[in-house]
Amino acid sequence: MPNASDTRPASRRAAARPVPDGAGTAAAPAAPPARRPWGRVARLAALVVLAVVVLAFPTAAPNAYILSAGIVVLSYACTATAWNFMGGFTGYVSLGHAAFFGLGAYGTGLLIRDLGLPSFVAWLAAGAIVLLVTIPVGIAALRVRGASFVIVSISFVLILLLVFQAWGTFTGGSDGLVVPRPFPDMLRPEHHRTFFYLFAGLLAVMLLAWWAIDRSRFGTGLKAVREDEDKAQALGVPTRNYKLVAYVVSATFTGLAGGMYALWFGDLDPIFQFSIMLGAYMVLMALLGGVRHLFGPLLGAVIVGTGLEYFKLEFGDTQFHLVATALLLGVVVLFMPDGIIPAAQALVKRFGPQDSSIREMTAAELLERNRAAAPATTAPAEATTDAGGPSGRRAGDPTAERTTAVGQETREGAAATEGPGEDEGPRRGGPGGSSRGTSERMEDAAPRPRTGPEEDR
């Protein structure tokens, strides 16, 4: 290793070192192998298959009930994906997102009933109202973290439930609110089929927005908040503004999902629209599929939504579906805390082909390189390669001959470029430095007269 007494430039010290034959190419990291396109092709194929299944479902559904159940599953997928904009990116768990679902649903119905707006104009206006309401609520709610944030979210949905139940003259109270159908001339099967595609389009917009945020600088800042908010803030991330934007986006998409549900179902009940269980379903579906994956909430919605419809159909008005939901949540927390998709990816990675070494070097090549480099790093640079030489190498050894030849050429080149006043012996930075005596090291440490013009730099 060079020290303060070695006054040669770094480039000359590097040039003076003999390089064993083959060590330059073996020691340097090889270029990373080309990324295999199979993973991207597999994801693209899965996306195409998913799109084909979704588009073909209304035609393949055997009856109107199965089609309506598919719409319920899609509505769950929309709400879970909307929740994931906040919970998945920032790690803030909100159990009160049903408040925005109810606001979107009631806002759409009230704008149609009282102002006579067209159905989908009222739907968009209700989404804008949810956005405006969410800004002050988010500023107040995001001042706390963890369990305090969960309590604040639950408090908000309970307050709205009491208000919409008690304000009967405006919201209909416990009697509910009837929303006019946007397509009154359609029969029920056609009505279901149309709204199935509308929900699928809304879900596609949400997935595209989530994908774009996940690959943006804004998404990187949100994920930094999720991992360590204090450290992210110390590094200059505007955490408060980022969290507020994510909260507003999540609430707006949830409100649009609620408004679409109101247009499809047509009968609103405050007990259901502002139910804490609806918020719990959003969290469960996102956690089950994987909050850090694009299609995690969608997979969770398919599993949970299908299970809920099955249990309600088989066991009627009993609360058995709640017991099954609680058991499913326990299984997810205990065995798949990151969700099904990350667990499946880890399993495939564990039993699939392993990644190769970065250097792409076999054990035999590494041993050969070490054998070639060992004499050059332990013997003086002037060592001979015959049988009686100090290095102990056999005459005619091709590895030794190549190493000596390279070292001789390097020394000759270094001697030709050095200025006057410098000795031509091996330096401490070269391979011969480790065998020099203590007295020679002390002599080298003494200051030398600077005679060459390059030494003044």
N, C-alpha and C positions, 0 to 999 in steps of 0.2 A: 504494500500500500504506500503511495507517495506521501511524503511529509514535508515539513517546512524547509528542510535543508536541501531538498531537490528543487532547484530553481529553473529547471527546464520547462518549457511550455507543455501543456497537457497533451497536445497533438504529438510532440516528439516522444513523450513518455509512452504514449500508446503505441507509437510506431516502433519503439525499441523492444517491445515485447515479442518474443517468438510465438507464433501461432501454430499449434499442432495441425498436422494435415487432417482435414475433414472436420476439425473442431469448429471452424467458423460457420459452416453450414449446419452442423448438427446442433450447436448451442443456441443459435438464433431461433426465436419462436417462428414456427411455420405460419404461413398465412392461414387464417381461419377457413375451414372448409365451407364450400358453398352451402347455403341454407337449403335444406331439402324442401321441395315444394309440396310434399305429400300432406303436410299438416294444413297448409292453406287450401289445397284442393279438397281435403276432407271437410274442412269447415264450410267451404263454398257449396259442396255437394249437400251437406246437412241443411244448409240454409235453403237451398232449392227444394229439397224434399219437404221441409217444413212449410214453405210457401204453397207447394202443391197440395199438401194435406189440408191446410187451412182453407184454400180456395175450393177444394172439392168436398169439404165436409157438408155444406148445405145440401148439395145434390145427393150425397150418400146417406144422409140422415134418414132413418126409416120412418119417422113420424115427427109431428110438430113438437112433441115434448122433448125428444132428444135434441132437436134443433134449438129449443129454448134453453136446455141445459148447456149446450155449447155456447150460447150467448152469455149465460151466467159465468161460465169459466173464463170467457174472454173479458168480461167486465172485471173479474177478479185479477186477471193478468194485467189489465190496465192500471188498476189501483195499486197492485204490488210493484209494478214497474215505476209508477209515479212516486211511491214511497221510497223506492231505492235511490232516487235522485238525492234525497237527504240522508237516509240511513246508510246506504251503501257507500257514498262518497265521503261523508263526514264522520260516520260512526255514531251520530246522534239518533237514539231510538225514540221515536214518537209513537205513542199509542192513541193519539188524538187526531190522526189524519181523517177520521170519519167526519170531523167538523167541516173540512173543506169539501168532502163528498156530499154532505147534506146541503151546504151552502150552494154548491153548483146545481144540485137537483132542484131545490126550492127556488133558487134564483131563476132558473130556466122556466119553471112552471108559473111563477108569479109574473114574470115579464110577459109571458104569452097571455095569461088571464087578464091582467090589469092594463097592460099597454097595447095589447093586440099585435105584438111583434111576430114576424114569421118565426117558425120553430127554430131553425138553425141560426138565425140572427140573434134570437134570444139566448140560444146556447152559447154563442161566442161572447155575447154581452155578459152573461153570467160568469164565464171564465174570467173576463176582465174585472168584474166586481170582486171575485175571489182574490185576484192578484192584488187589488188595491187594499182589501181588508187584511191580507196577509202581511203587508209591509209593516204597519205598526205592531201587529201581533208578534211578528218575527223579531222586531227590534227589542221588544220586552222579553220574549221567551228565551232568546239566545244569549241573554245576560247570565244565564246559569248553565250548568253542565250536568251530565250524569243523571242520577236519580231525580234531581231537582227539575231537570228539563222534562223528564217523563211525567212528573206530577203536574207541571204546568200544562203540558199537552192534554192530559186527562181532564184537568179543570176546565180548559177551554171548550172541549166537546160537551161536558156536562152542563156548562152554562148555556150553550146554544140549545141543547135538548130541552132544558126548562123553559127557555124563552119561546121556542117554537111550539111547545105544548101549551103554554099558558096564553099565547097571543092568538086566540081562536078566531077573532074577527079578521085577521090579516093572513094567517098561515093555515087556517082550518083547524088548528089545535089537534086534539087526539083523533078527530074524525078524518084527518088526512087532507090531502090536496089532490084533485084530479087534474091531470095535465092533458090537454087536447092532443090527439094523435097527429103527427105531421103528414101521414099518408092515410087519410080516412077512407079512401076507396079501395084500399088493399085488403085482401083476405088475410087471416091470421098467419098462414104459412108463408105467404109472400112478405108480410110485414116482418116476420122473424128472419127470413132470408136476407132482406135488405139491411136490417140492423146488424146482422152477423158481419156483413162486409163493412159496415160503418165502424163497428168496434174493432175489426181487424185493421182497418186503415188508421184509426187512432192509435192502436198499439204499435203499428209500424212507424208512425211519426215519433212516438216516445222512444222506441228502440234506436231509431236513427239519431235522435237528440242525445241519448245516453252514450252512444258510440262516439259521437263527435266530441262530447265533453270529456270522455275518458281519454282521448288522445290529444287534448289541448293543454295549454299551460294552465288554464283555469282548473281543469280536472286534476292536474298534478298538485296544484295548491290545495284543493279539497282533500286529496289523499294524504298530503302532508298534515293537514288538520286531523285526519282520522288516526294517523300513526302517533303523532305527538304534537298537540296543539301549541303548547308553550314553546317548544323548540322551533316550530314553524313560524310562530310570531317573532321569535328572536332572530330568525333568519330573514325577516323582512316581508313575510307573507301577510297580506291584509286579511287576517282570519275573520274578523267580524263582517266585513263586506262580502267575503266569499261565502260564509255560512248563510248570510241573509239572502244572497242571490240563489243559492241552492234551495233554501227553504221556500222562496217564492216560486221558483220553477216547479218544485215538487207539489206545492199546494195548488198551483194553477192547473197542472195536468190532472191532479186528483179531482178538482172541481169540474173539469171538462168531462172526466169519466162519470161523475155523478149526474151532470146534465144530460149526457147521452143515455144513461140509465133511466132518467125521468122521461125522456121522449119515447123510449122503448116500452117501459113498463106502464107508465101512465097513471099510477096510483102511488102517492107518497105518504109515508107514515113516519113521523118524527122519531118514534122509538127505534125504527130500523135504520133510518138515514143517519141518525146521530148516535149509533150504537158503538160502545167501546169494543164489542166483539168484532165489529167490522175492522177497526184499527188493529186488533190483535191478529186477525186473519191476514192482513197485509204483512205484518211483521213475520208471521209464521211462514207464509209462502215465500217471502224473500229469503229468509234464513234457510229454508229447506232446500231451495235450489242453489243458493250461493249469492250473497249480496255483492260480491266483487266480480261477478260474471254477468255478461250482457243478458244471457238467456236464463239466468238463475231464477228470477221471479216468475218468468213464464213457465218454467218446469214446475216450480212449486205451486203455481196456480192450477196447472193441469192436475196435479196429484191431489191437492187439498180440495179444489172445487169439485172434482169428480167424486171424491170420497164423501163430501158433504151432501151432494145430491143423492148419492146412493143410500146413505144412512137415513136421510129424510124420507126417501121413497120406501125403504124397508121398514123403518121403525116409527114412521108418522111424526106426531108432535112430541115424542119423548125427547129427553135431553141426552140420548145416547151419543149423538154426533159430537156433543161437547166433550164427553169422556174420551171418545176416539181422538179428537183434536188435541186434548191435553196429553194423551199417551204419545201421539206423533211428535208433539213438541219436545217431550222428554227424551225420546229416542234421538231426535236431531241434536239436542244439546249435549247428550252424553257421548254419542258415537260419531256424529258428523257435524262438529261445531262450525265448520266452514261451508257446509252444504254438500249436496249430492255431486254437483259438477266438479268442484275442486277435489273431492274424495275420489271420484272416478279418474280424474286426471293423474292424481298421485299413484293410484293403483296401476294404471297403464304405464306410467313412467317407471314404476318399481319393477314390473315384470317384463317390460318391453326392452328393446335394444338400448344399451347404455352408451352414453356419449364417449367418444374417443378422447385420447390425450390431446392437449393443446399443441404440444410439440410434434405429435405424430411420430414418435420414436419408439422402437421396440426395445426390449430389455437387452438383446444382443448388441444392438447398435449403441445403446448407452454404455455398456461394458467396454466395447471396443474404443469408444471415445475416451473413456476414463483411462484405459490403458495407454492410449496414445498421449494423453495430456499429463499423466503422472510423472514421467521422467523429465519433462520440460519444466515442471513446477518445483522439482526437488533437487535437481542437479544444476551446477553452474552452466551458463550459456556456452562456455568454451569446452564443455565436456565432449570427449570423443565417443565414437560409437563402436569401436572395436571391442574384442573380447576382453582385453586387459584394461580398458578405460575405466574411469571412476564411476561411470553410470552403471556398469555391470550389464550392459546390453550386448547381445550377441552380434557378431559381425554378420552382415548380410540380412539383418532383420529389416524388412521393407518399411515397417512403421517407424523404426528408429531412424532409418536413412532419410525418410521424408521429413521427419520432425527436425533433424539436424540441418537439412538443406534449407528448410524454410527459415529456421532461426538464423543461419549464416547470411542468407539474403537480406533478412530484416536488419541485422546488425550492420551490414555493409551499407545499406540504404540510409540508416540513421547516422552513421559516421560521415557519409558524404554530405549530409545536410546540416550537421552541427557546425557552429561557429568556432573561432579560435578560443583557446583558454579552457575548453571543456575536456575532461578525460574521456577515454574511449572504453573504459571498463564497464562492467555491468552495474546498473543502478539498483537502488533499493526497490524501485517500482517494477523491475523486471524479475524474471524467474530466478536469477542468481542471487537476489538480495537476501534470501532467507538463510544462506550458508556463510555469509560474511561474518567476520569476527567483531567483537565489541570495539576493539581499537579502531578498526576501519570505519565503523559507524560513527565514532566520535570524531574522526578526522573529516568525514563527510559533513558532519554538523557544523564544523568551523566555517566562517565566512570566506568566500573566495573573491579574488579581485574580478571585477566585471570588465572584461576587455572587449567583448563582442558588442556590436551595436544593437543586437537583438536583446541583450540581457538588460538593457535599461528600461524595457517596456514592462 
